[in-house]
Amino acid sequence: MVPQQIIVMVLIIAVFYFFMIRPQVKKQKDQKKYVDELKKGDKVVTTSGIHGKVIEAGETTFLIEVDNGVKIKFDKAAISLDASKALNNPVPAKA
């Protein structure tokens, strides 16, 4: 391989890393931090679209109340970061 080809390959790998891999890793860290900080009473939305309130937080699961007396156990990975944040911090309507 000629040096120009090696430089091009390194640049392609660097671009791929900074535009594809790095943002995904950051998003995964944010998701884990958010889920670890959830506590009893927080409103959440699951990745399947179920809305509820955290009743109990376990090691790897949450017990979520979706209606009066209706409780469902979900894996922590099933909590949607973006939808849950939007639910807890609604954007005020513009006049």
C-alpha positions in Angstrom: 0.0 0.0 0.0 1.2 3.5 -0.7 1.3 6.1 2.0 -1.7 8.0 0.6 -3.9 5.0 0.8 -2.9 4.4 4.4 -3.7 8.0 5.3 -7.1 7.8 3.6 -7.9 4.6 5.5 -6.9 6.2 8.8 -9.0 9.3 8.0 -12.0 7.1 7.2 -11.7 5.2 10.4 -11.3 8.4 12.4 -14.4 9.9 10.8 -16.4 6.7 11.4 -15.3 6.7 15.1 -16.1 10.4 15.8 -19.5 10.4 13.9 -20.8 6.9 14.6 -19.2 5.2 17.6 -18.5 8.0 20.0 -22.0 9.6 20.0 -23.5 6.1 20.6 -21.3 5.4 23.6 -22.1 8.8 25.1 -25.9 8.1 24.7 -25.5 4.7 26.3 -23.7 6.4 29.3 -26.4 9.0 29.6 -29.1 6.3 29.5 -27.4 4.3 32.3 -26.9 7.4 34.4 -30.6 8.4 34.0 -31.9 4.9 34.8 -29.6 4.6 37.9 -30.9 7.9 39.2 -34.6 7.1 38.9 -36.4 6.8 42.2 -39.8 6.0 43.6 -42.5 8.3 42.3 -40.7 9.3 39.0 -42.8 9.1 35.9 -41.4 6.9 33.1 -42.1 5.8 29.6 -40.9 2.4 28.4 -39.5 1.6 25.0 -42.8 -0.1 24.2 -44.7 3.1 25.0 -46.2 2.2 28.3 -46.5 5.2 30.7 -46.3 4.7 34.4 -44.8 5.7 37.8 -41.9 4.0 39.5 -43.2 2.1 42.6 -40.1 0.1 43.4 -36.5 0.1 42.0 -34.7 -3.2 42.2 -31.2 -4.3 41.1 -32.1 -4.8 37.5 -35.8 -4.1 37.4 -38.4 -1.5 38.1 -41.9 -2.1 39.4 -44.1 0.4 37.5 -47.7 1.3 38.3 -49.5 2.0 35.0 -53.0 2.5 36.5 -54.6 2.3 39.9 -53.5 -1.1 41.3 -52.0 -2.3 38.0 -48.3 -2.9 38.5 -45.8 -4.3 35.9 -42.2 -5.3 36.4 -39.8 -4.0 33.7 -36.2 -4.5 33.1 -34.2 -1.3 33.6 -33.1 -1.4 29.9 -36.8 -1.0 28.9 -36.9 2.6 30.1 -36.8 5.2 27.3 -34.5 8.1 28.2 -35.8 10.7 25.7 -39.5 9.9 26.3 -39.2 9.8 30.1 -37.3 13.1 30.2 -39.9 14.7 28.1 -42.6 13.4 30.3 -41.0 14.8 33.5 -39.9 18.1 32.0 -42.6 19.2 29.6 -41.8 22.0 27.2 -44.1 25.0 27.8 -46.3 25.9 24.9 -45.5 29.0 22.9 -48.1 31.7 22.8 
